[in-house]
């Protein structure tokens, strides 16, 4: 009999893990929808809020899952599988967080620059001040 290459991570699957997985999927879908709406409206306010959530919530979950879920209901023989799952989840989290940061930092959401007419009217004053 060969050993199971995919040992169980939890002796019994905690409900909190399933709820967190579905919540993460829903939050990702909401993030994509808000990103599309923000692109169309040029208002990134809700993206800033979601960016803050994505920056803080996943690391808090990784901490909570290890210290309060895995340590109480985890199967010790599945620890390597648990760590691998955490590493994959961290890579996904980092990708989403960096994508949001890049998206919000794009030129689309920066304030409009002053028009050339306004800058031309101030130029002679600055030139006359320099000659004095």
N, C-alpha and C positions, 0 to 999 in steps of 0.2 A: 504494500500500500504506500503510495507516494504522499508526501505531505501537501497540504493545501497551499498553493502559491498565494492565495488571497485570504488570509485569516480574517476572522471577524474582528472589527475594531471594538465593538461594544458587545458585552455579553447579552444585554437586552437593548434594543434600539430606543434611546430616550426620545420622547416626543419633542423635546426642545430642539433637538438637532433637525428633525424634519420641519418644524415650524421655522427655524432659522434659515434653512435651505430655501424654502418657498418664499420667505420674506426677502431674501437676497435676490431671487429671480424677479420678484415683483418690483423691488426697488430698482433693479437694473432696467426693467422695461419702463418704469416711470421716468428714470433718468434719461433714457433715449427719447421718450415723448417730450419731456421738458426741453431737452436740447434742440429738438426740431422746432418747437414753438418759440424758443428763445432766438433761434436763427432767423425765423420769419419776422419776429417783432423787434429784433435788435435790443432786447431788454434781458440782460443776463442775471437779474436779481435772484430768481429761483435756482439758477445754476450755481450761484455762490452758496446758497443754502444746501443744495444737494452735494456740492463739493466738500463742504464742511462735514456733512454726514458721512460721505465716503472716506474722508480722511480720518475720522475718529471711530466710527462704528465697527468696521471690520477688525482693526487691531484689538479693540475691547472684546469682540466676540472670540477671537483666537485665544486671548487670555482666559476668558470665562470658560470656553470649551475645554481647555486643558485642565485648569485648576478645579473647576466645579462640575464638569460633566465627565470627562475621560477618567479622571482620577478616582471617581466613585463608581462608574459603571463601565469603564473600559476594560477590555480583555488584554492582559499584559503581553500575550503572544502576538497581538496585533499592533504593538507600539510602533514598529517601523512603518507599517501601513498608515497609521495615524499621522506620523510625522510627514510622510510623503504627501498625504492628502492636504495637510496644512501648508506645505510648500507650494503645491499647485494652487491652492486657494489664495495664498499671498501673491503669487504671480498674477493671477486674475485681478485681484484687488489693486495691485500696483498699476496694472495696465489701465484699468478704469479710472483711477485717480489721476494718473498722468495725462490721459486723454482728456479728461474734464479740464485739467489745468491748461493744457494747450488750447483747447477749444475756447475757453473763456478769455485766454490771453490773445486771441486772434484779433486782427485788425477790424473785424466786423463789429466788435463790441467796444472799441475805443471811441472816446468822444470825438466829434467832428472838429477838424482843425479850423482856425480862423480863415476867412476868405482872403484872397489876394488883395481885394479892394481895401480891407481894413488894415492890412499890413503895409500897403503902399502909402496910406495917409499918415502913418506914424514914422515912416522912413525919413522924410525931410526934417522933422523935429530932431530925430536922433543925429542926423548929419549936421545940423546947425549947432547942436550942443557939443559935438565933437570938435568943431572948428573954433569954438570960443576959448 
